Amino acid sequence: PWPEGFDEVAGADAAWTSAEDQSHSGTRSFSSRLIDHSQVAAIQHSDTYAGGTVRFWYKVDSQENFDLFTFSIDSNILLTASGDSGWQLFEAPLAAGAHALEWRYTKDGSVSEGNDAAWIDDFQLLVGCENVNDVSQVECEALVALYEATGGPDWAKNLGWLTNPNVCDWYRITCDVDSNVTQIMLYANNLVGTIPPEIGNLTSLENLLLYNSPFIFTGINQLSGSIPAELGNLTNLRELILDRNNLSGEIPEELGSLENLVWLGLGNNQLTGNIPSGLSDLSNLEILFLSGNELTGTIPVEFGILDSLRNMSLSGNLLEGAIPPALGSMDNLEQLSLGQNQLTGVIPAELGSLSKLEFLWIENNQLLGPIPSELGALTNLENI
């Protein structure tokens, strides 16, 4: 089958065809057809382009310096290869406008060596951020940085990324009516690498979802490195969910600037250091999930003022010290998970004021004393 947009070249002796015996990725590539001496197999891609970069992988197995693979734009040869090249990446800039891209395999008058052919695979026309139709160049460049930093070509799904001039149509990207990026929802999509600081330039972003889920099987994200402090610039952010990756380092104090944040999910990573007390400034926060890390220090007493919080999970860390009595002031708290830490002291009687509490998990600590009788007043409590 012909790849979309490709066509025969007038005057060539043969075209190219699908090949299942060679591929850079996937199960097939595009190969020159078998030709005789002094013949040419050629294929072209002609269109009016938005401008950007031509990218493809190629391979040649031929008589070196005599049977040649070439690539040209508007008859200007930009690449010549022969011999046994193995798979190689080629990129070239492409100006906006009408162009003819052409791939040729040309044989001389005698001798054949190797497979006597050329192949191309993973052909892409990458749109330059200066040529996109909707979002600003700064926002486009931030998304490109994410794609390049997390192995975009190997994502489970990447439809439109870097190839569609309408950025708002890229896979799992959502924009508002003014073409500002508002959502990145690339959870469970085989993202491998680091979160680039350029994401902090997406100032209209409301949802950044890069987590893994045991219930979604499209792919597994494996984000590593630290959480960029620049995410603190995203003051419109409502959901920041990075759970179940391999993130390390400390939680940036700058996240305390996310005044509209409702859900902060950083659980099941490898985060270290203290929990920033500045997270207590997140007055709209409803869900705080920091479980399954290596966090140390004490539970910030300032968390008591988070009266919008419904679920706070800090279990499975290395937290020490007492459970702050101030947590009893979190009027809307429904779930409190502090288990599997190194907490000491008594269970605060003030937790009996959490009238909406349904689940209280404080097991596997070093707590002392009796269970406060005040907990008996928690009529909604289902599990302790």
Secondary structure, DSSP 4 states (H G I P E B T S, - for coil): -PPTTEEE-TT-SB-EEEESS--SSSS-EEEEPP--TT-EEEEEEEEEE-SEEEEEEEEEES-TTTSEEEEEETTEEEEEE-SB--SEEEEEEE-SEEEEEEEEEE--SS---TT-EEEEEEEEEEEPGGG-SSS-HHHHHHHHHHHHHTTGGGSS--TTTTT-S-GGGSTTEEE-TT--EEEEE-TTS--EEE--GGGGG-TT--EEE----TT--S---EEEEPPPGGGGG-TT--EEE--SSEEEEEPPGGGGG-TT--EEE--SSEEEEEPPGGGGG-TT--EEE--SSEEES---GGGGG-TT--EEE--SS--EEPPPGGGGG-TT--EEE--SSEEEEEPPGGGGG-TT--EEE--SSEEESPPPGGGGG-TT--B-
